[in-house]
Amino acid sequence: MTFLLRYLPLALLMSCAFLTSSKSLALNCWTQWLDRDNPSGTGDWEPLPDFLKEGYKICRNPSSVRARTKVAHVNAQSAGQKITLNAQIGFICKNSDQGNRGYCYDYEVSFLCSCPVQNCWTSWKDIDDPTGVGDYEHLSHLSKIDSEVCPNPSQIRCRTKTGLISYKKSGQKVTCTAKEGFSCRNSDQGPGRCCLDYEISVLCPCKPRYCWSRWIDFDNPSGVGDFEYLPHLAKIHSDVCANPTQIRCRTVYGKVDSKLTGETVACGTKYGFECRNSKQSDRRCQDYEASFFCPCSN
């Protein structure tokens, strides 16, 4: 355990994951993996109140907690020991509860806390030209066709596309607001004058950064086949999320893409990878591994 960890700023102790809903975009952050105790004495104690008392930068009411063995990083709930794991309590493993095993493993924990949403400026957008009645860069339309643009940005910037001059210095009568976007009407510019061509950038919650997980080979093609089942892998591997946006599947030997092996397999973001021996011409699957595209874990 590194002594300085407990005094680092909260932002440096957290890896971020975005949670979206139809109403808002919230940002929750997993703290770094923390280990304040060793399984000597009565057991391994990683309770939330003790972390707070000892000065660790952790929220008082985390929404979730996860735990794993410090060696091999096995999910605590799959380690075969009797434990307590609760967001309000933290983690507890008592040596006396382990029966013939004798001692608890050494565990580490991570807490899920809410943290401020970071904002980012979008790239400059120009979907209209000053032909017809003017130049319009309306947010109501932009947010529907461009995933980078949020419907309710906190700020907006407007400038000419040529010369990159702020709308305030363009000498033209325009409107530039974070609520509606940008508009310039040719009829407002005086006799014989037209709007210049403008572009806008808005300040929105930053999009999460995604990373490919390590290649994971949990199962072997014995029994009925080879199964790299996502719901299970997400519980035991910290870099695998429950809802990845992409998946890659390949053979362990030769690293051949699952689409090119000639075997009947399924490789999808909902369940992970599946190959059944009964569906293969030789009645046996090759050994496969999978990788998932998830919000970066650190």
Secondary structure, 3 states (H helix, E strand, C coil): CCHHHHHCCHHHHEEEEEEECCCCEEEEEEECCECCCCCCCCEEEEEHHHHHHCCCCCCCCCCEEEEEECCCCCEHHHCCCCCEEECCCEEEEEHHHCHHHCCCCCEEEEEEEECCCCEEECCCECCCCCCCCEEEEEHHHHHHHCCCCCCCCCEEEEEECCCCCEHHHCCCCCEEECCCEEEEEHHHCCCCCCCCCEEEEEEEECCCCEEECCCECCCCCCCCEEEEEHHHHHHHCCCCCCCCCEEEEEECCCCCEHHHCCCCEEEECCCEEEEEHHHCCCCCCCCEEEEEEEECCC
